[in-house]
Amino acid sequence: MKTVKVYDITLREIGRARSAALSFKERVEIARTLDRLQVDAVELPVLKDGRAGVLSNKTIASVLAGPRLSAAVGLTPESVDQTWDSIQSASRPALHIMLPASAVQMEYLCHKKAPAMVELTRELVARARQHTERVEFSALDATRAEPAVLRQLLAAALEAGADTVTLCDTAGIMTPDECARFLRETVESVPGLEKVRLGVELSDGMKMASACAAAAVDAGAAVVKAAITPLNVPSTQDLAAYLSARGESKGLRWNLRNTELTRAAGQLQWMMQTQRSGGSPFDSGVDDGAPTVCLTAGDGVEEVVKVVRHLGYDLTEEDNARVYESFQRIAAKKHFVNTRELDAIVASTASPFKFCNSVLEALGETGIASGLDALDQLTAKTGQPAPAPLAGLRDKAVRFTRVVEKDHMVDAVLSLLE
């Protein structure tokens, strides 16, 4: 029996699907849902938002038990290294090089000609291979590429050590028969391609992506990029229907838990909605309880801190000041900052070890420790060491032990002045 692997691209493509970015807790909950569903890989986007993106990747890496965590890299060797640092703690980390194969996209996305793209492919795959054996190369817009150029790109990726090669019909212009023929001809024309895992990523521009995916599997593809939510790629539900109906007769199987599929689809589709109802299908409570507000540069620090607390963060005064400073810089360039953007500001500004309880709760931990013991619990969960100034508090003497109720604050201050 041949196992058809499903690589879920929800987190990778989420920015194109909704107008507002997902919160930190929502991204973690999506990763957990995909883990329960037992997809073969969870794909992440290229790092773009600095510390917030690194923190998101590291957190997702800590919650995935089974799937391969495949993070897309940028166009430089340095981006490969940075991406690897953010996911290497995952149980099965992988790096994903995505480069255009068609002339029009080479010029538009990379401003390079074919020879330079071939060298860039070889360089990035080789750099990724220094970190891990799990390296995927995706030829974007492969169906519109010059055949000779496509062969050179794939050969360069294979020579540099890619273990997975994905052919992309980015424009969504192929019928199922054409898709199957394209795969067979490509494998026949590129020596060594039959020895690695071959995948397809198919656009649903003609509403035929799922049918093309079925044809590609019949033609030899071992990986299909899919999503449970509507993301212009083959639907996971459609693939499930095909494999349930024809899998046994064609010698095909997959690893997904069909019993979880309907529930997972309902959860993720709810999360993807821009306008939401008051209830959430997530038992763990992904809804952060914060009102949907729009803050402006005229809002004071008290109002911003109030919303931060509604988001579930309990920051120090120092971190609140840093968050407000970052908020002011962004608000000065925009008409308003919404709660989800403020959530990203907090994640990128304050150390997660300064609000251990909130981060551990978002990660689904129970029995959260108190005091400095929470630092060790978060370190054990994420694999990241606590900052030295915080960890060093264990060796410091206790300076203040007196607790004063609010109603007795004036008397306490007066007694200190005597």
N, C-alpha and C positions, 0 to 999 in steps of 0.2 A: 504494500500500500504506500502511495506517495502522500506525504504530509504537505498540505498547502499552508504556508505561513501568512499570517495577517499582521501587517505593520500599521498601527493606527497613527494617523497624522493630525489628530484633533488639536493637540497642544502646539504642534508646529504651525498649523494654519489658522489658529484661533483669531489672530489679529485681523485676518481678512474677512472673518465671518460676523463680527459684531463691532459696533461703533465704539464701545468702551472696553478697555482691557479688563481681563479677569483679575480678581483679587488674588492675593497670595493663597488664602485658604481655599478658594475655588480651584486653583491650579492643582493644589495638593489633592483635593477631593476627586478631581477628574483622574489623576494618576492612580489613586486608590481604586476607583471604579474599574479602570482598565486592567489593573492588576487582578482584581477579583474575577474579571471576565476571562482572564488568561490569554490576552492577546500575545503575540510572539515578540512584538517590539512596540515601544512607545517612543515617538519621535518628538524632538524638541527643536525650537527655532534657533537661528544664529543669535548669539549674545549681542544685545544692542544697548541695554540700559544699565550697564556697569554693575555695581554691587547688587542691585536688586535682581538682575538676571542671574548672577552667580549664586546668590542665596536661594533663588527659586530652583535652579538646577540641583544644587546640593541637597535641598530638602526633598525634592522628588526622588533623587537617587537613594535617599534613606528609606523611602516608603515602598519602593518597588521590590518585591521578593522574587518574582519569576521572569518577567519580560526583559528583553534586551532594551537598554536605554540608549537610544541613538540620537546624538546631538549634532545638528548641522554646524559646520564651521564657516568662517568667513573666507576671504580671498587671500589671506596672508598666512605664512607659517606661524606667526605669533598668535593669530586667532585660533589655530589648531591647538597650540599649547594651552592657551587660556581656557578653551572649551574643555580640554581633557582635565584640567585642574578642577573644573566645576562638577564633573560627573564621575571621576575615577573611583569614588567610594561606592558606586552602584554595584550590585551583584554581577551584572553583565554589561559593563559600559562599552559603548561603540561610538565611533566618529563617522560622520556622514559628509562627504564632499559632494556638493551639488553645483555643477557647472553647465553652462549652455553648450549645446552641440550645433545649433543652427547658426548660420552666418548673421542673421538679423539680431538674434539674441546675444551673440558674442559681442557685436558692436554696441548694442543698446545697454546691456548689463555690465559688461566688463571693459568695453572700449579696446578690444583686442582682436587680432586676426587669428586664423586657425593655428598657425605654427606656435604662436605664443600661448594659445589655450592648451595645446598638447603639452607643452613644457610645464605650464601651471598645474595641469592635472597630475603629471608625474611628480612634481615637487610637493603638492599638498598631500597626495596619497602616501608618498614615501615618508613625509613628516608624521602623518597620522599613524603610519605603521610602526614608527619608533615607540609609540605609546601602547598600542594594542593590536592584536590580530584581527579584531572586529572592525573592519573598515569597509564602508560602503561608498561606491561611486555612482551617482545618478547623472545620466546624460539628459539634461533638460531639453525639451523640444526635439528629441531624437528623431521623430518621424518626419521632420522637415529639414533634417541635416543632409548635407552632401554625403553620400555613402562612403566615399573615401575618407572624409574628415571624421565621420563617426567611427570608422574602423580604427583610425589612428588614435582617437581619444580612448576608446575601449582598450586597445592594446597597451597604451601608456598606463592606464589604471591597473591592468592586470600585471604588467611587468613590475609596477611599484608595490604590489601586494594586496590589492583589494580582494576581500573574500565574498563580496556581494556586488553585483552590478545591476542597476535598475535603468530600464529604458522608459522614457516619459513621452506620452502623447499629450504634450502641454496644450496644444490647440484643440484637441478633441476632434480630429478630422477623420479618424479611421473607423471603418465598419468592422464587425467581428472577424470576417474572413480576411480582410486586409491586415488586421492586427496579428492574427495567427501566422500569416505568411511573412510579415515583417520580422517577427521573432525568429522563425525558422531560418530565414535568409541571413539574418544578422549572426546567429550562432554558427552557421555554416561558413561565414566569411571571416570570422575572428577566431583564430586558433587559441585554445585555452578557455574560451568563454563557456564551453560545456562543462568545465571542471569546477566552476564556482556557482554560487547561488544566484539565479537569475530572477529579477523582479520586474514588475511593471507598475507604473503610476499613470493612470488614464483619466483624462478630463472628461466630464460629463456634458460637454458642449452640445452634443447631438442627442442627449438622453440615452446613450447606448453604452455608457462606461461599464455597467455591470455585465452586459452581454459580451463586451470586448474582454473583460477580465476572465469570464468563463472560457472564451476562446483561447486566451493567452495561456491559461492553465492547461488546457488540452494540448497546446503547442509546446509545453515544456516549462512554463514559468513556475517557479517555486514560491515566489513572494508576490502578494498583491497589496498595494497601498490602499487602505480603505478607511472609512469613518462611520461611526454609528449615527452621527448627526449629519445634516445636509451640508456637505463641503465640496461639491463639484467633483467628487471621485466616487468610485464604486461604493455602494451601500453595503455595510457589513450584513445587514438583514437579507439583502438580495443574494449575497454569497452563501449565507447560511441556507437559504431556500434551495439554491442550486446544488450544494453539496449534500443536503438532506435527501433531495430527490434523485440525484444521479451519482453521488459520490461512490457508493458501493459498486455500482456497475462499471464505473470508470477507474476503480482502484484508488480513490482519493479519500483523504480524511483531513481533519484539522484539529487544533488543540482548544479552540474556544469552548466555553461552557454555554451550551445552547439554553440551558435553564435560566441563566442569568441575563440573557441577551435582551429580552423585552424590558425587564426592570432597568437594566443599565441604559438602554436607549431612552426610556422615559426620563431618567435622571439627567442625562447629558443634554437632551433636547430642551428640557426645562431651563437648564443653566445657560444654554446658548441664546435664550430669548432676551431681546433687549428690554422689552416691557414685561415685567413679571407680575404674577398674582401674589397674594400675601402669603400663601403656603409654600412649603418646600417639600419635595419628595425624599429629601435626604434625611434619614433618621438622625444622623450625627449633627445636623444643623449647620449646613454650609452658610445659610443666610446669617450674616454677621450681626443683624439686628440694628444696624446703623441706618438712620434715615437718609434718603437720597437728597443731599443738599448741594448747593453750589456756593463755594466760598470765593471771595474776591480779595484783591490786594488791600481793601479797606478793612477787612476783618482783623480784629485784634488777636493776640496770642491766646487769650482766654477762650474765645470762640473756636479757634483751631484745636486747642487741646481738648475741648469738650467733645468735638467730633472724633478725635483720635481715641478718646476713651470709649466712645460708642462703638468704635471699630474693634474694641477688645484689647487694646494695648494699655499697659500700665507703665509709663515711662518715667525716668528720673527728670528732675527739673532741667538738668543739663541737656538731655536728649530732646526734651520738649522744645528747648530753645533752638537746638540744631534743626529740628523738624520745621519749626516756624521760619527759621532763616531760609531753608531750602524752599519752603512754601512761598515765601515772599518773592524769591528769584523767579519761580515759575509763574506765579500770579501776575508778575509785572509784564510778562510776555503774552499772557492770555487774558481773555475776558473773565474767565472763572476757572476754578479747580473743583472737580467733583470728588465724591467720597472715594471712588476707586483710584483716582489719581493720587489722592492724599495717602491712601493705603500703600501705594508704590513708593511714595516719598518716605514714609516711615520705614519701610523695608530696606530702602537704600541708604538711609541716614543713620538709623540707630542700630547698634549691635544687637543681634538676636539674644545674646547672653545677658542683655540688660532687661529683657522681659521674657525670661525663661518660661514662666508659667503659660503665657499666651502662645508661645511657639510650640511647647509640648502639647498643649491642648489642641492646636491646629493639626499636629501630627498624630492625634488620636491616642495619646498616652493617657493612661489611668493611673491613679495612685501617685500623683505628682508630688515630688519631694518639696520640702520647705527650705527656705534660706539658701545657704551656699550649696547644699546637697543637690539643688535643682541644676546647678552648673554641671555637676558630674552626670546627672541624668540626661541633660541635653547633649553633652559630649558623647556619651555612650550611644545615643540615638542617631546623631548626625555624623559621628566620626571626626568632628572638628573640635580642636582644643579651645578652651575658654581663653579670652584675652588675659595676658599676664597680670594687668592691674586688678582685674576682678578675681582671678584665681589667687592672687597674693593676699587677699583680704583675710584668708584663713589664719595667716601669721600675725595679723594686726591685733593689737589690744583693743578691747571694747572701751570706747570713750564715753558713750552716753547710755545710761540705763533708766533714766527717769522718764516716765510717761505722764503727760499732763492732759487731762480732758479739756475739751474746747472751752467749756464754761468757766474753767479755773485758770485759763491762760493769762489773764491780766494779773491775777495774784501771783502766779509763778514768776512772771517777768519782774514784777515789783520786788519780789523776794530776792531775786538775783542782783538787783540794783542796790540793795541795802548794803 
